[in-house]
Structure formats: C-alpha cells, structure tokens
Amino acid sequence: MLAEVPPLSFFTWLLVLMVILIAGMYVARHIKKRLKDTDEPTGPGFTLSDLRQFHKSGQLSDEEFERAKAKIIVASKAAALREPPKPAAPPTWDRRSGD
C-alpha cells in the first residue's frame, strides 16, 4: 500500500504533519507560559521607606500616605501567606568532634 503512494505525496504529507506538530508545540508552550505568569507586578514598587520619604518631602498628603501605607501592608501580608516556608538549613557536622 505504501508503495502505491507517489513519493511526492508522501513527503508532502510528512511535511504537513511536521508543520502541525511544530505549531502544536508552539501553542502548548505559549499556553503554558501564560498560565505560569501571575498578575502580580514584576517590580518591587514602592516600599514603606519610599512612602515615608515622599510624605516627609511633601509629595504625599497625610491621607495619601495612610492609604498607600495600608495598601502596602495588606499586599505584603498576602504575599507572606502565599510564600511557602523556607526549609531549614541542613545540619552541619564537625569532623573533629567525631559526630
């Protein structure tokens, strides 16, 4: 049956199959990347220290400072809850003590 198929047709279908596979891999990679990305900002943004400096220099009013400070505190608490606890460092043995 395979011998009955002209070689040009065989290679054409092989090429079509390869293009479909490569396109599928590209789409899967793109979807995986989109699912892995989070909606969190990529940069650190403002810190409390930055806000204090802005407030001290008069760039922020008392009300703006308090609102921004509350937002930073809520965001940092939420981030702390999302982060898994860091594993403890493995114990170290002193070769001289014989342990």
C-alpha positions in Angstrom: 0.0 0.0 0.0 2.8 2.4 0.8 4.5 1.5 -2.5 1.4 2.7 -4.3 1.7 6.3 -2.9 3.8 8.6 -5.1 6.9 9.8 -3.2 6.0 13.5 -3.7 2.6 12.9 -2.0 4.3 11.0 0.9 6.8 13.8 1.6 4.1 16.4 1.2 2.0 14.8 3.9 5.1 14.3 6.1 5.9 18.0 5.8 2.3 18.9 6.7 2.4 16.6 9.7 5.7 18.2 10.9 4.3 21.7 10.5 1.2 20.7 12.5 3.4 19.2 15.3 5.6 22.2 15.4 2.6 24.6 15.5 1.1 22.5 18.3 4.3 22.6 20.3 4.4 26.4 19.9 0.8 26.8 21.0 1.3 24.5 24.0 4.4 26.4 25.1 2.6 29.7 24.7 -0.4 28.5 26.8 1.9 27.0 29.5 3.8 30.3 29.7 0.5 32.3 30.0 -0.7 30.0 32.7 2.5 30.3 34.7 2.6 34.1 34.6 0.8 35.7 37.5 -1.0 39.0 37.7 1.5 40.3 40.3 3.6 43.3 39.4 7.1 42.4 38.3 8.9 45.2 40.1 9.1 45.8 43.8 7.1 49.1 43.5 7.1 51.5 46.4 8.4 50.5 49.8 7.3 52.0 53.1 10.6 53.8 53.2 9.8 55.4 49.8 6.4 56.5 51.0 7.9 58.0 54.2 10.3 60.0 52.1 7.6 61.2 49.8 5.5 62.2 52.8 8.4 63.9 54.5 9.2 65.9 51.4 5.6 67.0 51.0 4.9 64.9 47.8 2.2 63.0 49.7 -0.5 64.3 52.0 -1.3 62.6 55.3 -4.3 61.0 53.8 -2.5 59.7 50.7 0.3 58.4 52.9 -2.0 56.4 55.1 -3.9 54.9 52.2 -0.7 53.9 50.4 0.7 52.5 53.6 -2.4 50.4 54.2 -2.2 49.0 50.7 1.4 48.1 51.0 0.8 46.4 54.4 -2.1 44.3 53.0 -0.1 43.3 49.9 2.9 42.3 52.0 0.7 40.2 54.3 -1.0 38.5 51.4 2.4 37.8 49.8 3.7 36.3 53.1 0.7 33.9 53.2 1.3 32.8 49.6 5.0 32.0 50.0 5.8 28.5 51.3 8.0 28.4 54.3 11.7 28.1 53.6 13.3 24.8 54.6 15.6 24.8 57.5 19.3 24.6 56.7 20.7 21.0 56.9 22.7 20.3 60.0 26.4 20.6 59.7 28.8 18.2 61.3 32.2 19.0 62.7 34.6 16.3 61.6 36.8 17.0 64.6 34.0 16.2 67.1 33.5 12.7 65.8 29.8 13.1 65.1 
